[in-house]
Amino acid sequence: MGDPLPRGGGGRGGGGALGERAGRGGAGRRRAGGGLRAAEEGGYARTRGELERLQREAARAERLFAAGAIPRKRLEETQHELGVARAEARAMGGGPDADYRYRVRAPISGTVTERRFVPGGRVAAGEPLFTVVDPRTVWLRVRLPAAEAGGLPRDARASFTLEGGSRSFAATRLVSVGGAVDPQTRTVPVVFAVENAGGALKVGQFGRASVPVGGSARGVAIPGSAILDDNGQPVAFVQTGGESFERRRLRPGESDGARTVVLEGLRPGEMVVTEGAYQVRLASMSNTPMSGDHAH
């Protein structure tokens, strides 16, 4: 998630993406190791086929030697080739009675989201095999201007909404600030950790983020849900008593994505409608009395 949020109690907002948590500072995917010479030359299927061929050839050579049809040297050569093939099979997890499955241990616990090989196919050293994601914690990647990214404190926080949704999520920890500026966007990648216990966040989703980058602002702050757009004019409804509400024109200031500072239009201690504000507005336009508790 991308561009920055306004200063002074607010931050910047932009688009970006959620990424998987890659272990504790490590990589979130497992790669094939080196030393699988037979696998590189043709895979497990070829190795197993070669071993079975040499087993048949060695058995035939023993019969021929017993009948005096071949010399001992030929028998010993055949048995040596069979021994080499068995050693190669054992080195890659196979053997006479094995299932020829090479077990790869993932560096983190999680869910396999992608498989990048075909059973029986060739695997080169260093080639990715699986992508493993730990869905309990995901990473929020935001792009900020270099000047503002460099001034982020270690306890910096971010909030964001997903593309097409209104629910707000909070990033709990700053993970890293990039050291290179993108030549195209002139921004720096900043990564936050986001707890995802409920599994609502999916890797690769885009959204809009807010990152406070300036100092704090003092004033009357109200939830963003209390501010309505009335033909281009920001307004809020204030409870004046019982079920009576008054429409107020506002001059909003900075926002952190969840709350907005109001510079004019409200006084400290006044009760504003945060749930059902739109219904209150409709009722005020039709002079219909409102019922229920709508002030918070």
Helices and strands as residue ranges (DSSP letters): E 11-21, E 29-31, H 37-66, H 72-91, E 111-115, E 128-145, H 146-149, E 158-162, E 168-171, E 173-177, E 187-195, E 206-212, E 220-223, G 224-226, E 228-230, E 233-241, E 244-249, E 251-255, E 259-264, H 277-286
